[in-house]
Amino acid sequence: MRDSIAIKERSLLIIDGGYLDFIQRHFGSPRLDYGRLSHAICDYFGYNLIRCVYFNCLPYLSNTPTEEEQDAFEKKSGFYQRLQKLERFEVKLGHLAYRGIDELTGKPVLEQKQIDVLITAEMVYAAARRNVPAIFLLSGDGDFLPAVEIVKREGLTFGLVHGSRSGTFLTVHEQLWLAADLRLELTRDFLDPFIREG
């Protein structure tokens, strides 16, 4: 962590919500205080949070939604609305595309659409504007490497917030990890202070 006496520079935090959901499931799906967590991530790197942009998709709704589908959709919609109301928070949504039925489970096969493009556009736009000196990305997807290269080429600091890099819970692309100037692994110990009760 940087010297806390110095005046902190501003930073943009970008969260790949699907990736964070995956990490939370590994830890038993605790409910997190996203507002406090986003500030803590930037503070860990020695920066102030100017804005957090969260990307995810609403749950899938079939043409004739089941009660379970409708309930999941409404709950997630409410969750995203609450996130949008947090200070310095913005929510941007892609959508889920139906890709058929899994023969083994009988459940729909769904694919996130637009999320990678939206995140890449956010990173490149911020780098081009140079309105912050640092961009932090919470993800492990190697598809973001070209955007990371642009961020660094424009002279910004790039920090990566990621899950485990070893064992069966490998969640981050090695080249993305290597490209980062600063890194933070989201361990259970780091997340514990931001778990909401109930």
N, C-alpha and C positions, 0 to 999 in steps of 0.2 A: 504494500500500500504506500502511496506517495505521502510526502510531508503534509500533514493536515494543517500546518500553520499557513502555508502558502494559499493564495487565493485560487480556488478551483475553477478550472475552465469548464465550459458547457459541453454536453455530449448528447447524442441521439442514441436511444436504445430501441432496437428492433427485435420483436419477439415472434418467432415462428411458433404459433400457438399449438399446432399439431405435435410439434417436437416436444414442447413443454408438457403437453398432456401425456405423452409417452413416458417422459421421465417421472412424472407424478405417479403414473400407474405402477412403475417399478418400486416406488416407495409406499404403495398402498393407497394411492389416490387421495392424499390429504388435501383439504381446501386451503388455498394460499391467499394471503393478503398481497395482491398483485401491486398495489400502490407502494407499500413499504418495501417489497422485494425489488421493484424496479429502481427505487432510490438507493437501496443497499448495494445493488450490482454496480451502479455508477460510482458510488462512494468507495467501493472496494478498489476500483481502478484509479481513484483520486480525482474524480470529476463530479460535477453537478449534473443532474438530469434536467435537460431543457424540454425534452418530449420523449414519450414512449409510444411507439406505433406497434400495435398488436394485430397479427394476421391469423385468421382461421376460417373455417367453414361452418355453416349451420348444418345440423344433421340432415340426413336424407329423408325426403318425403316421397313415397310412391304415389302413383296417380290416384289410388284410393287408400289414403293413409290409415294405418292401424291406430288404435288408441295409444299403443306404446310409442309409435313413431311420432304422433302428434304431441304426446307428453314430452318426449325428449327434445323435440323441436322448440316447444314453448319454454322449457327450462333453459335451454341454451340461449335462446333469444333474450330471455330475461337476464342471463349472466352477462352477455355482451353489452346489453344496455347499461348494466351497473358498471362495467369496465369503462364504458364511454364517458360516464359521469365522473370518473376519477380525475383529479388534477393532473394536467400535463399528459393525459392519455388520449389516444386515438385508436379506434378499432376499424380495420378494413377487412372485408369478407370476400372470399372467393366462393366457389360452390363445389358440391360433390357431384361427380358424373357416375351414372349407373353403368357398370361393365358386365352385368350378367349375374348368375347365381353360382356360388361356390358348391361344387358337387359333393364335397365332403361334409360341409356344415349346413348346406341349404340356405345360407344367408347371402344377401346381396354383396357383390364385389363392387366397391366404391373407390373412386380415384379423385383426389383433390385437384381442382383446376384453378388456374390463375394465381395461386399463392406464390409460387416461385417467381413468376413474372412481376407480381406486385411488389414483392420484397426487393428484387433486383432493381426495379425502377426507383423505389424509395432510396436505396443506397446510392445509386448513380446520381439521382437528382440532388441529394444532400451533398455528395462529393463535388458536383459541378457548382453548386451555390456557395460552398465553403462557408456556410453560416455556423458551423460547429467544427472544432478541431479534432473531434473523435467520434467514431461510430462504433457502437457495440452491437453485436449480433448474437442472439440466443438461438442457436441452431447447430446442426451437425452435418448439414447437406453440402456435399462437394459441388453441387450445381451452382453454388454462390461464388465459387472461386473467381470467375471473370469479373464480377462486381467488386470483389475484394481487391483485385489488382487495380481497378480504376480508383477505388477509394485511396489506396496507398500511393498510386501514381500522382494523385492530386494533392498529396502531402498531408493527408489526414491520418491519424492514428486509428488502427483497426483492432478492436478487442473482441475475442470470441468467448462466449459463455456456453458451456457444453456439458453433456453427460459423461459417463465413464469412457475411458479409452482402452480398457482392458477387460479380460474375462468374457463371460457370456453376454454381458450387458454392454457390448461395444456400440456406442451411439454417435461417434463423430468421425467424419472422413479425415484421414491422416493428413492429406495435403491441405485441407482447410485449416487444420490445427497448426500445421507448420507455417502457414501464411500469416497467422495472427501475430501482431506486435505484443498484445497482452492477452492473457488467458485466465479463465476462471472455471473450475469444474464444479457443477452443482451437485454437491454431496448432500446426504441427509442432514449432516451437521450444519451445513450452510443454510438449508431450507427450514430447519426446526424453528427458529425464532419467528418465522412468517406463516406458520400453520395456524389457521383459524379454528377455534373451538366450536364443536357442534355441527 
